[in-house]
Amino acid sequence: MRTTDDFTEPASEPAGTTTSHDGTSSVQLVVFDMAGTTIVDDGLVTQAFEIAATAVGIPAEGVERDRARTYVLDTMGQSKIAVFRALLGSDDAARRANEAFEEAYGELIDDGVEPIPGAAETFADLRSRGITTAFTTGFSPATQQRILDSLGWAEVVDQVLAPTAGLRGRPYPDLVLAAALTAQVDDMANVVVVGDTSSDIDTARRARAGLAVGVLTGAHDEHTLRAAGADRVLASVADLPALITAP
């Protein structure tokens, strides 16, 4: 499994391909979001934000807190430190808020985190057909790894990527493009991006991915996902294999 730290190393062999459901492209890579897409969120991100907001002095009630809550929901899926930087206006405050968020979220997932039903089977199905799979997230690499360890998912996908100093998080296309480079895809049209937020869809569009797929197991509803540019909206990631199986 490749991680953010070694994404520039090329895969030893080109990724496999399979014909998409609509017959327009050959899928070589599927890039999955994590919280709300492949793992059950149950409001954990929001809970961790509330703890972090209190830690950096945002009043518990009132216009400032309400505005912050709305912004967090609207930008769900984006790099958390970037979200805090936009809210708080300084790198130092954003760093402190992000540290509080990561600590709170880590403690929450230590109490138990569950996969979206059918997610593991979806990964296995795609990989059995020679399709490269990747996880991306708005969390730090350390928190991403903590989630994977909690689920026992160390080897369920081929690549694991998170925002770092050299890779911007959503809505920028960096993580998807890095995954595509490592997988040695022939064309970005052969890449599918799957997520539960408008940020996931925006990232797919910016990366020129062939298919942007929204799922309804997380933060945003069908209207929001389609407004962001989703090509398809599925009830769950469990429905993905049928979408990219040749008719």
N, C-alpha and C positions, 0 to 999 in steps of 0.2 A: 504493500500500500504506500503510495507516495503522499507526502505531506507538503504544506506550504514551503518548508525550508528547501525542498529539493525539486520544485516544480519545473525547473529549467532543464533537468536531465531528460532527454527524450526516451520514450518507451522503446523497448528493443524491437518491437514489431508494430506495424500499423494496426489501429483498432479494427475490429470486425465491423461488418455493416449488416443492416437489415432494412427492408423496404418499409417505409412509413405507411400508416393506414390510408392516407390520401394519395399514396403513390408518387408524391412529389420529390422525395429525397431518400437517401440511404442513411439511416441513423448509425452513427459511429460512437457518439458520446451522449450520455444523459447526465445533467448536472442537477443535483437535488439540494434544495434548502433543507434545514434541519427542523428547528422549533416550529410547530404548526403544520409542517409538511410531511415529515417522516417520523417525528416524535410528538407525542401529545403535549401541548403547552399548558392547558388548564389555568391560564392566567399567571403563570410563573414569571414571565417577563414583566408583566405589569406590576406584580407584587415586588419584584426586585427593584424596579424603577422607583416605586413609592419609598422604599427604604433608602435608596440612594439620594432621592430628592430631599428627604428629611436630613440626611447626613450633611448635605452641602447648604442647608439653610433655606430651602424653598418652603414658604409657609404651608402648613398642612392643609389649610383651606383658603379659599379666595381665588381671585382672578388669576394670579400668577401660577398657582398650582393647577387650576383648570386649563389654562393655556398650555402649560407644560404637558399635562396628560393628553390633551388633544394632539399636540405635536408628536408625542411618542407613538400614539396610535397611528397617526398618518404616515409616519416614517418607519413603521415596524418593518424589520428585516434589514435595515441599514446598519452600518458600523456603529456600535453603541457609543464609542468615544466621540465620533463625529456628531451624533445626535446631541450629546451633552455639550459639545463645543458650541453648537448652534444655539442651544438653550441658555447657556451660562456666559458665553462671550469671552471666555479666557481659557487658555490651554491648561493652566494650573487647576482651575475649578473643574474643568472637564475631566482631567486626570483623576482628581479626588473622587468625583462622582462615579467615574467608570470603575475605579477600584472598589468602591462601596457596592456598586451594582454587581460586579463579578463575584465578590465575596458572598453577597446575599443570594444570588442565583445559584452559586455552587452549593450553599447550604440547603437551598430548597430542593435541588435535584438529588442531593444526598439522601433526602427523605423518600426518594423513589421517582423514577421517570419511566414512562411507558412508550413503546413504539406505537405508531399508527398501525392498526390492524392491517396486515397484508404487506407492510412495507418491506420486511425482510424477504418475503417471497418475491416481491417485485425486483429487488436487487439481484436475487439469485437467478430469476428468469432472464433478465437482460444480460447478465454476465454469461449465462449458458449459451447465449446466442452470439457471443463475441463482442458485445457492446460494452465499452468502457463506462464506468460509473464514477461519480464524484460527489462529495459533500462540500457545500459552501455554507458560510454562516456570517452573521454580524457580530458574533462573539469573538473574544480573543482566542488564539490557538490553545491556551491552557484550559479555558472553559470548554471549548469544543472537545478537547481530549477527555476532559472529565465526564462529559456526557457520553462519549463513546465507551469509556471504561465502565460507566454505570450500567450501560445496556449490554456490555459484552460484545460490542460491535467493532472490535479492532480490525477485522479483516472483511467486513461485509461489502465494502466498496473499494475501488482501485485507487482513488485519490481523495485526500482530505485537505481543504484549503480554507484559510481564514485571513482577515485583513492583517497586514504587517506593514512595516515601514516601506517596503517595496511594492506592496499590493494594496490598492485602495479597495474599500468595501463597497457594497451597493450604495447608490444606484450605478456606480461606475462599472464598466465591463471587465475590469482587471481579472477577477477570480475566474470568470467563465473563459476568458481568453487564455489564462494560464493553464487551465484544465485542458483546453483544446490543443495548446502547444505540446503539452506533455503526452497527450493521447495521439498526437500526430494525425489529426483529422485532415481529410482532403479538402474540406470546404466547411465554412461555418454553417452552411445550409444543412449540414449533417449533424448538427448539435441540437439537442432538446434541453430546455431549461424548465424546471418544475418548482413552483413555490406557491405559498399561500398569501403573499402580499403584493401590492402594486410595485414595491421596490424590486421584487424578484422579476416581475414582468418588464419593468423599465430596464433592468440590467440585461435581460435577454434581448430586448430591442436594440440597445446600444451595442451589444456584442454582435449583432446581426445573426443571432441564432436562427436556425430554420424553423423552430417551433417553440413558442412560449406557452406553457401549460399552467393554468391556475388550478388550485385545489381548494375545496371548501371546508377544510378541517382546521383552519387557523384564523388569522386576524381579519381578513377582508372578505367581503361578500362577492357574489358573482358580478354584480353591477360594477363594483370598484375594480375588479380584476379585468373585466372586459374594457372598461374605460381606459385602463392603463395600456391596453393593447394585446391582451391574451388571445391567442388563436383558438384555444380550447379551454374549457373549464370543466373539471372532473369533480365528482363527489369526493374522491380520495385517490391517493397515490396508488392504491391497490388496483385502480382501473387503468393504469398507464400501459401495462403490457399489451392489452387488447388494442389500444390506440395505435401502437406502432408495430402491430403484427400485420403482415400482408394479408389482404382479403382473399 
